[in-house]
Amino acid sequence: MTLVEWAEAVREELGLADGKAFGKEDVDRILDLAKDAAHSVARPAAPLTTYLLGIAVGRGADPDEAAEMLSRLALARAGTEAGDS
């Protein structure tokens, strides 16, 4: 099972499959954000950050813009921490 297929199965189970299909670009966006949060903040920040992205998108935020903003926040955090040492 691919991650796209998994995401579609999860969406269906949660009753969210009535909208636009979940594609590879959606999976990539989430995984890229998770990577930035995990590597720049802390590993547990990855699921937390992607969960909060989901809430924001559910409330109407643009997925691309919100993910980019959160990635910038995480990467800036890493830059700040590196400068503090």
C-alpha positions, 0 to 999 in steps of 0.5 A: 500500500502506498502512502497515498492509498493509506491516506485515502483509506484514512480519509474514507474511514474518517468520513473525509473522502467527499472532497478532492482526492488526496494526491502525492503532492499532499503526502509530500507536503506533509512529509516535508513539513514533518522532516523540517519539524523533526530535524529543526525542533525535535522528533516529537514536533513532527506529528504535532506540527502536521496535526496542527497543520491539519487543524489549520487547513480544516479551518480554511487555511491554504495547505501550501501556504500554511505548510511553508509558513510552518517549515520556515518557523521550524527552520528558523528555530534551528537557525536560532538554536545553532546561533545560541550555542 
